[in-house]
Amino acid sequence: MNKFLTLAAFAVGVVASPAAFAADKTVTLAVNNMDCAACPSIVKGSLEAVPGVAKVAVSFKDKTATVIYDDAKADVNQLTSATTKAGYPSAPKS
């Protein structure tokens, strides 16, 4: 019986952990310095290299990048840092 209670308590702890509540989030970034047709692929690659990023769509016309990411593995600061390091400073679009 003691082992059962210990196992049950452990299971509740795992389920209640912050990682269990992680969810995919979507953010649209305004991206600066995109001035040629090759720029979107560079921006996309820099974002896809961030652990936790599931999908990236870059619009050259709108100068934006829409990113779906796991908020337990990545955050907006990591995303903007990745584009900035690639030469394309970005910020969440309001």
DAHUDA-V56682 format. One line per field, one symbol per residue. ss: DSSP state (h for helix, s for strand, l for the rest). phi: phi as a letter, one per 20 degrees, with the letter a starting at -180 (. if undefined). burial: # if it has 16 or more other C-alpha atoms within 10 Angstrom, else .. A space follows every 50 residues. Layout:
ss=???
phi=???
burial=???
This chain:
ss=lhhhhhhhhhhhhhhllhhhhllsssssssslllllllhhhhhhhhhhll llsssssssllllssssssslllllhhhhhhhhhhllllsssll
phi=.ffffffffffffffefgffefbfcccddedemecbfeggffffffffff gofebccddfgelccdcdbefedbcffffffffffencgbbgee
burial=........................#######..#....##.###.###.# .##..#####..##########.###..######..######..
